[in-house]
């Protein structure tokens, strides 16, 4: 997760996600044995600068997700909700036909209008609200959509403790508020999510540890389109993470690899997600 570094930063995450959801009623549609696989590339850019008046740093950023290929197949129509939590990438919500389908392209761009951070010896704190824009392709009558077709607002507070003994524990807690989908009049409930990493830095350049997430829906789905019930979703996952930095001139290129295996999921896809990431600050 890490503390926001001063300067212009670029991070690129490429991930492969595959999952399955069993039979469930949601949003007025029957979902039976739906399978999903997708390849996503997410590029995040930010600029951070010192602000002595707050004894910390301030900045802003933007994220651009591109879905290289999304494949969905199932035995019946469905309305589902899923989000790649660690990367913050929205996955399709509406699935209205059986059989199978593929699609790729731009997903929902998100803006980080404020990134604020403070350091207190071994402890670092960051605050980062995120706004998701409905820029991805969406059609309620198609099997695959690349965006959610509504705005979401996600407030995040992150804390990182890096001890002098080189043990790191990072946690990010966020609360996402969704708006109604105007095409379906379906309002997905708000979400509380917690992402964490525990790692040991064997050297200044190499760290190895575990990472995971917890997700729970705190309000039911509503709106005139929610004709069957609230269908609160929840989930959790865990897996290994490794980081390695390579010096490039006066900067470090950070390589990150991780795999998250879902331990459980309710009214959402049960997935495995593999990440390959790189980040650099100028």
Residue, then its C-alpha position, 0 to 999 in steps of 0.5 A: x500500500x505504502x505512503x504517498x511519495x513526493x513527486x510524480x508517480x506512475x503505477x501500473x497493475x496488470x491482473x488476471x481474475x477468474x471466478x464463479x458464482x452459484x445460483x442466486x436471485x438478485x435484482x429480479x434475475x435468476x443467476x445459475x452457475x455463472x463463470x467469469x474471467x478477465x484481464x485488466x490493466x490499470x494505470x494510476x498517476x499522481x502528483x504529491x508535494x510538500x505542504x509545510x502548513x499541514x506538516x505533511x504532503x498533498x496531491x491528486x491523482x487519476x486511474x484509467x482501467x482498461x479491460x483487455x478481455x472480459x469473458x462471461x458464461x452461464x446458464x441463465x440471466x443474472x444481475x450481479x455485483x463484483x469489484x476487484x477490491x485491491x485494484x479498485x476496478x469495477x466489474x460488470x453488474x448487469x448480465x441479462x442473457x445466458x450462454x457466453x460473451x466477450x468484451x474489452x475496452x475502457x472501464x470506469x475512470x476514477x479520480x483522486x481529487x485529494x491525497x493527503x499524508x503525514x509521517x510520525x516516525x515509524x507510522x504513516x497515515x494517508x487520506x484519499x477519497x476516490x470518485x468513480x465515473x461511469x465511463x465504461x461501456x454499459x448495456x443492460x441488454x448485453x451479456x458483458x458490460x465494462x462499467x457500472x453505469x453509475x457514480x461511486x464515492x469511496x473514502x479511504x484512510x490508510x495507515x502504514x507501520x514500518x518498524x525499525x526491525x523492518x516489519x511492515x503492517x499496512x491497512x486501508x479502510x474505505x467506505x463506498x457510497x453508490x448512486x442509482x443506475x439510471x438504466x435499471x433504477x437499481x441502487x447497490x448498497x454501500x460497501x465497507x472494505x478493508x485491505x491489509x498487508x503484513x510483510x518483512x523487509x529482508x533488505x532495503x529492496x526485497x520484502x515478502x509477506x501476506x495480503x488480503x481483504x474483507x468486504x461487507x455491504x452495510x445497506x441493502x440494495x434498493x430502488x424500483x429495480x430491486x424487486x426481489x430483495x436487498x441481497x447484501x454482499x460480502x467476501x474475504x480473501x488472502x494470499x502472498x505478496x512480494x516486492x522488489x525495487x530496482x535502482x534506475x538512476x536516482x529513482x527506484x522501480x518497484x516490482x510487485x507480485x501478489x495472488x489473492x484467493x477468495x476465502x468466501x463470497x456472498x452474492x458476489x463472485x468467488x475469485x482468484x486474482x493474480x497481480x503483476x505491478x510496477x511503480x516509479x516516482x520521479 
